[in-house]
Amino acid sequence: MMNRRAFLGSLGVASTTALSGCTVFGQNSGATGPVQLAYDAAPPHFQAVVMDREGWFEAMDADFETDEASCNSIVQLLTTGKADIGMIGVVPALVVADSDVEAHVVSASSKNGFVVLIAESVADRFEADSGGFDAVDGRRFTLGTYPKGSVSDITARYWISNEREASLEDVELVHLGGPGAARQALLAGEVDGAVIPEPTPTLIEERTDAPYQRVARVEQFIPGEPAGVTVVRDAFAEKRPDAVAAFIDRHASATQFIHDNPDQAATYMSDVYGGENALDASTARAALDSPATQYTTDPHDITSGAEVLAEYAHRLGKTDSRLTADELFDMSYYDRAVGDQ
C-alpha cells in the first residue's frame, strides 16, 4: 500500500513539467512577485474555467500567473513551494495537507457531485434500504469507480458498507481511469453500475439509450461531500492575505456566474470538456441543471463530507494521518472575503 510519502515520490520531478502542459514556477514564488496559481480545469473546479474565459485572472489587483495542470502535478508544485494556490481534488488536497508543507483548504469548488448509476436489469434491487449486491449471472456484482482512493472509490465503499449495509466482499470494485473509461465501461455493459460525477451521467442519458438509471446521489448519504477545493500554502497566505482574499472573492463571483448565466456556462463547459466525449452545449446545460451539480465557494458547506473522505483516505493509505476538519480547513480567508456579503 502506497503511503503519502511514497505517493509524493512516485510523482517524480518530471511530473512538474510534463503533465497537462504544466510549467515549473519560480522557486521564490509569491513573496513579493506574482501569485503562482495552478489549477485543474476538470469539472469539479469549473470556476477556474469561468475565471479564465471571463479574463478575471488578469483583472485581479494582485498579479496572478496561472498554469493549468493535473491534480498530481499540482500536489508536487504545492509541496515544493512552486505554486502558492492550487485548485485541486479533495483527495490530493488531503495529501498536501498531510505533507511536511503547511497548507490548508480555504474554499470549496463543488460538492455532492456523485451519482450511483445502475443497470436497469438490476436497479430494482436497490428499492429496499439495504443489500442489493446479490450475484449477477453467477458472478459478483461489479461497480465501476475511478482509481482506488479517489472520491469515486471512497464514495462507493461508503455507499456499500454504510448506506446499503452490505459487505465489500460481495462487490467487485472495477477501478476505471476516469470519465471516458467509465462511460465506455457502462455503454459496453462491462459493469453493473458505477459511481461517477456529473456531467458523465447526463452525457450517458442525453446522448445514448443505455439502460441505466440513477438509484442514489451522494448528497443522500454523505451530505456536503466535496470534490474540488482550493488549497493555499500557509507561508504564502501569511505574507499575502489580501491576494488570497482577492482570489476567493473572484472564485465566489465565478460560482455566482455559473448559477446566474447557465447558458454561457454551458458553452464554456462544452468548449473545454467536449473532446472525445462530445459534450455539446445542450447536454452541458442539462448537466448544470442536474441536482448532482452543485458549485459552491463556501468551505463551511463541505466540512462534514471532507471528514468522511479523510477517514477513508487514511484507511486506504493515501495519508499517514487521519485529518480532522480543523486540521484541513482555514475558514478565515473565506469569511473575510465573502462571509459578510
C-alpha positions as CSV (number, residue, x, y, z in Angstrom):
1,M,0.0,0.0,0.0
2,M,1.4,3.4,-1.0
3,N,1.6,5.9,1.7
4,R,1.7,9.7,1.3
5,R,5.5,10.0,1.1
6,A,5.7,7.2,-1.4
7,F,2.9,8.8,-3.4
8,L,4.7,12.1,-3.5
9,G,7.9,10.4,-4.5
10,S,6.2,8.5,-7.2
11,L,5.1,11.6,-9.0
12,G,8.7,12.4,-9.8
13,V,10.4,15.7,-10.8
14,A,9.2,15.2,-14.4
15,S,5.6,15.5,-13.4
16,T,6.1,19.2,-12.6
17,T,6.8,19.8,-16.2
18,A,5.2,17.2,-18.3
19,L,1.6,16.7,-17.0
20,S,-1.2,18.6,-18.6
21,G,1.1,21.3,-20.0
22,C,2.4,22.3,-16.6
23,T,5.4,24.5,-16.5
24,V,7.6,24.9,-13.5
25,F,7.0,28.1,-11.5
26,G,9.9,30.0,-9.9
27,Q,11.3,28.9,-6.6
28,N,10.6,32.3,-5.0
29,S,7.0,32.4,-5.9
30,G,4.6,34.6,-4.1
31,A,6.7,36.5,-1.6
32,T,6.6,39.9,-3.4
33,G,6.2,38.9,-7.1
34,P,3.3,37.3,-9.0
35,V,1.0,34.9,-7.3
36,Q,1.6,31.4,-8.7
37,L,-1.8,29.7,-9.2
38,A,-2.1,26.1,-10.6
39,Y,-5.5,24.7,-11.4
40,D,-7.0,21.5,-12.7
41,A,-9.5,22.5,-15.3
42,A,-11.7,19.4,-14.7
43,P,-15.4,19.8,-13.9
44,P,-15.0,19.8,-10.1
45,H,-13.0,23.0,-10.5
46,F,-15.2,24.7,-13.2
47,Q,-14.8,28.1,-11.6
48,A,-11.2,28.1,-12.9
49,V,-12.6,27.8,-16.5
50,V,-15.0,30.6,-15.9
51,M,-12.4,32.8,-14.4
52,D,-10.1,32.1,-17.3
53,R,-12.7,32.6,-20.0
54,E,-14.0,35.8,-18.4
55,G,-10.5,37.2,-18.0
56,W,-10.7,37.5,-14.3
57,F,-7.3,36.2,-13.5
58,E,-5.8,39.2,-15.4
59,A,-8.3,41.6,-13.8
60,M,-7.4,40.9,-10.2
61,D,-5.5,43.6,-8.3
62,A,-2.7,41.1,-7.5
63,D,-0.6,39.9,-10.4
64,F,-1.5,36.2,-11.0
65,E,0.5,33.8,-13.1
66,T,-1.8,30.8,-13.9
67,D,-1.0,27.4,-15.1
68,E,-3.3,24.5,-16.0
69,A,-2.1,21.2,-14.7
70,S,-3.2,17.8,-13.4
71,C,-4.0,17.3,-9.7
72,N,-1.0,15.1,-9.2
73,S,1.3,17.7,-10.7
74,I,-0.3,20.4,-8.6
75,V,0.3,18.4,-5.4
76,Q,4.0,18.4,-6.4
77,L,4.0,22.1,-7.1
78,L,2.4,23.0,-3.8
79,T,4.6,20.7,-1.7
80,T,7.8,22.0,-3.4
81,G,6.7,25.6,-3.0
82,K,6.5,26.3,-6.7
83,A,2.8,27.1,-6.5
84,D,1.1,29.3,-3.9
85,I,-2.5,28.4,-4.6
86,G,-3.9,25.2,-6.1
87,M,-7.4,24.3,-7.3
88,I,-7.4,20.5,-7.0
89,G,-9.5,17.5,-6.0
90,V,-10.1,16.9,-2.3
91,V,-8.1,13.7,-2.0
92,P,-5.0,15.4,-3.5
93,A,-5.7,18.3,-1.1
94,L,-5.6,15.8,1.8
95,V,-2.2,14.6,0.5
96,V,-0.9,18.1,0.5
97,A,-2.3,18.8,4.0
98,D,-0.7,15.6,5.3
99,S,2.7,16.6,3.8
100,D,5.6,18.4,5.5
101,V,4.4,21.7,3.9
102,E,1.9,23.6,5.9
103,A,-1.2,24.2,3.8
104,H,-5.0,24.5,4.2
105,V,-8.2,24.3,2.2
106,V,-9.5,27.9,2.0
107,S,-12.5,27.3,-0.3
108,A,-14.7,24.7,-1.8
109,S,-15.4,24.5,-5.5
110,S,-18.0,21.7,-5.8
111,K,-20.0,19.3,-3.6
112,N,-22.4,16.4,-3.8
113,G,-21.5,15.7,-7.4
114,F,-21.5,11.9,-7.5
115,V,-24.3,9.7,-8.8
116,V,-24.8,5.9,-8.4
117,L,-25.8,4.7,-11.9
118,I,-27.1,1.1,-12.0
119,A,-28.2,-1.1,-14.9
120,E,-32.0,-1.2,-15.2
121,S,-31.9,-5.0,-15.2
122,V,-30.8,-5.0,-11.5
123,A,-31.8,-1.5,-10.4
124,D,-34.9,-2.7,-8.6
125,R,-32.7,-4.5,-6.1
126,F,-31.9,-1.1,-4.6
127,E,-35.5,0.0,-3.9
128,A,-35.1,-1.5,-0.4
129,D,-33.0,0.2,2.2
130,S,-30.1,-2.3,2.3
131,G,-28.4,-5.0,0.3
132,G,-28.8,-5.3,-3.5
133,F,-25.5,-6.9,-4.3
134,D,-26.5,-10.5,-4.9
135,A,-24.5,-12.3,-7.6
136,V,-25.4,-11.5,-11.2
137,D,-25.3,-14.5,-13.6
138,G,-23.1,-16.4,-11.2
139,R,-20.5,-13.7,-10.6
140,R,-20.0,-10.9,-8.1
141,F,-21.8,-7.6,-8.6
142,T,-19.5,-5.2,-10.4
143,L,-19.4,-1.5,-9.6
144,G,-17.2,0.9,-11.6
145,T,-15.2,3.7,-9.8
146,Y,-12.3,5.9,-10.5
147,P,-8.9,4.7,-9.2
148,K,-8.5,3.3,-5.7
149,G,-8.6,6.0,-3.0
150,S,-10.3,8.5,-5.3
151,V,-13.5,10.3,-4.2
152,S,-15.4,8.0,-6.5
153,D,-13.9,4.9,-4.9
154,I,-14.4,6.1,-1.4
155,T,-18.0,7.1,-2.2
156,A,-18.6,3.6,-3.5
157,R,-17.1,1.9,-0.4
158,Y,-19.1,4.1,1.9
159,W,-22.4,3.5,0.0
160,I,-21.9,-0.2,0.0
161,S,-20.8,-0.5,3.7
162,N,-22.7,2.3,5.5
163,E,-25.7,3.0,3.3
164,R,-26.5,-0.4,1.9
165,E,-25.2,-2.3,4.9
166,A,-23.5,-4.8,2.6
167,S,-20.1,-6.4,2.6
168,L,-17.4,-5.1,0.3
169,E,-16.6,-8.8,-0.4
170,D,-19.9,-9.1,-2.3
171,V,-18.9,-6.4,-4.8
172,E,-16.1,-6.2,-7.3
173,L,-14.9,-2.7,-7.5
174,V,-13.7,-2.1,-11.0
175,H,-11.2,0.8,-11.0
176,L,-11.6,2.8,-14.2
177,G,-9.3,5.5,-15.4
178,G,-11.7,8.4,-15.5
179,P,-14.8,9.8,-17.1
180,G,-14.1,8.4,-20.6
181,A,-13.3,4.9,-19.3
182,A,-16.3,4.9,-17.0
183,R,-18.6,5.9,-19.8
184,Q,-17.2,3.2,-22.1
185,A,-17.5,0.5,-19.5
186,L,-21.1,1.4,-18.9
187,L,-22.0,1.6,-22.5
188,A,-20.3,-1.7,-23.2
189,G,-22.1,-3.4,-20.3
190,E,-18.8,-4.3,-18.6
191,V,-20.0,-3.2,-15.2
192,D,-23.4,-3.5,-13.4
193,G,-23.1,0.1,-12.3
194,A,-20.8,3.0,-11.5
195,V,-20.3,5.8,-9.0
196,I,-19.5,8.8,-11.2
197,P,-19.8,12.6,-11.2
198,E,-21.6,14.9,-13.5
199,P,-21.5,15.6,-16.4
200,T,-20.9,11.9,-17.3
201,P,-24.3,10.6,-16.1
202,T,-26.2,13.3,-18.0
203,L,-24.0,12.6,-21.0
204,I,-24.9,9.0,-21.0
205,E,-28.6,9.7,-20.5
206,E,-28.8,12.5,-23.1
207,R,-26.8,11.0,-25.9
208,T,-27.4,7.3,-25.6
209,D,-30.1,4.8,-24.9
210,A,-28.0,2.9,-22.4
211,P,-30.3,1.1,-19.9
212,Y,-29.0,2.7,-16.7
213,Q,-30.9,4.6,-14.0
214,R,-29.9,6.7,-11.0
215,V,-30.5,4.9,-7.8
216,A,-28.8,7.3,-5.4
217,R,-27.0,10.6,-5.1
218,V,-24.1,11.1,-2.7
219,E,-25.9,14.0,-1.0
220,Q,-28.3,11.4,0.4
221,F,-25.6,9.6,2.4
222,I,-22.6,11.8,2.6
223,P,-24.1,15.3,2.6
224,G,-21.6,18.0,1.8
225,E,-19.1,15.6,0.1
226,P,-16.5,17.8,-1.6
227,A,-15.0,17.2,-5.0
228,G,-13.0,20.3,-5.9
229,V,-11.3,22.6,-3.4
230,T,-8.7,25.4,-3.2
231,V,-5.5,24.8,-1.2
232,V,-3.2,27.6,-0.2
233,R,0.3,27.3,1.3
234,D,0.3,28.9,4.8
235,A,3.7,30.6,4.2
236,F,2.2,32.4,1.2
237,A,-1.1,33.2,2.9
238,E,0.6,34.8,5.9
239,K,2.6,37.1,3.6
240,R,-0.1,37.8,1.1
241,P,-3.5,37.5,2.8
242,D,-5.0,40.2,0.6
243,A,-4.1,38.1,-2.5
244,V,-5.8,35.1,-1.0
245,A,-8.9,37.1,-0.2
246,A,-9.0,38.6,-3.7
247,F,-8.8,35.2,-5.2
248,I,-11.6,33.8,-3.1
249,D,-13.7,36.8,-3.9
250,R,-13.3,36.2,-7.6
251,H,-13.9,32.5,-7.1
252,A,-17.2,33.3,-5.4
253,S,-18.1,35.5,-8.4
254,A,-17.4,32.6,-10.7
255,T,-19.7,30.4,-8.7
256,Q,-22.4,33.0,-8.9
257,F,-21.7,33.4,-12.7
258,I,-22.4,29.6,-13.1
259,H,-25.7,30.0,-11.3
260,D,-26.8,33.2,-13.0
261,N,-25.6,32.5,-16.5
262,P,-26.1,28.8,-17.1
263,D,-26.3,29.1,-20.9
264,Q,-22.9,30.8,-21.1
265,A,-21.5,28.5,-18.5
266,A,-22.7,25.5,-20.6
267,T,-20.9,26.9,-23.6
268,Y,-17.7,27.2,-21.6
269,M,-18.2,23.6,-20.3
270,S,-18.8,22.3,-23.8
271,D,-15.8,24.1,-25.2
272,V,-13.4,22.7,-22.5
273,Y,-14.8,19.3,-21.8
274,G,-16.3,18.3,-25.2
275,G,-13.4,16.5,-26.8
276,E,-13.8,12.8,-27.2
277,N,-16.9,12.8,-25.1
278,A,-18.6,15.2,-27.5
279,L,-20.2,17.3,-24.7
280,D,-22.4,19.7,-26.7
281,A,-23.8,22.9,-25.1
282,S,-27.3,21.4,-24.7
283,T,-26.0,18.4,-22.8
284,A,-23.7,20.6,-20.7
285,R,-26.7,22.8,-19.8
286,A,-28.6,19.6,-18.8
287,A,-25.7,18.6,-16.6
288,L,-25.6,22.0,-15.0
289,D,-29.3,21.7,-14.2
290,S,-28.8,18.3,-12.6
291,P,-29.3,18.2,-8.8
292,A,-25.9,16.5,-8.6
293,T,-24.2,19.6,-10.0
294,Q,-23.6,21.9,-7.0
295,Y,-20.9,24.5,-7.3
296,T,-20.0,26.4,-4.2
297,T,-17.2,28.5,-2.8
298,D,-18.1,28.3,0.9
299,P,-15.8,25.8,2.7
300,H,-18.3,25.6,5.6
301,D,-20.5,23.6,3.2
302,I,-18.1,20.7,2.9
303,T,-16.6,20.1,6.4
304,S,-18.6,17.0,7.4
305,G,-18.2,15.4,4.0
306,A,-14.5,16.1,4.0
307,E,-14.0,14.3,7.3
308,V,-15.6,11.2,5.9
309,L,-13.3,11.3,2.9
310,A,-10.3,12.0,5.2
311,E,-11.1,8.9,7.3
312,Y,-11.2,6.7,4.2
313,A,-8.2,8.3,2.6
314,H,-6.2,7.3,5.7
315,R,-7.6,3.8,5.7
316,L,-6.6,3.4,2.1
317,G,-3.1,4.7,2.7
318,K,-3.4,8.0,0.9
319,T,-2.4,9.9,4.1
320,D,-0.3,8.9,7.0
321,S,-2.7,10.6,9.5
322,R,-6.4,10.9,9.7
323,L,-7.0,14.6,9.3
324,T,-9.8,16.4,11.1
325,A,-11.7,19.4,9.6
326,D,-9.8,21.7,11.9
327,E,-6.5,20.4,10.5
328,L,-7.7,20.6,6.9
329,F,-9.5,23.9,6.7
330,D,-8.7,27.5,7.3
331,M,-12.1,29.3,7.1
332,S,-10.7,32.8,7.9
333,Y,-9.9,33.8,4.4
334,Y,-13.3,32.9,3.0
335,D,-15.0,34.6,6.0
336,R,-13.0,37.7,5.4
337,A,-13.6,37.9,1.7
338,V,-17.1,36.6,1.3
339,G,-18.7,35.8,4.6
340,D,-20.2,39.3,5.2
341,Q,-21.6,39.7,1.7
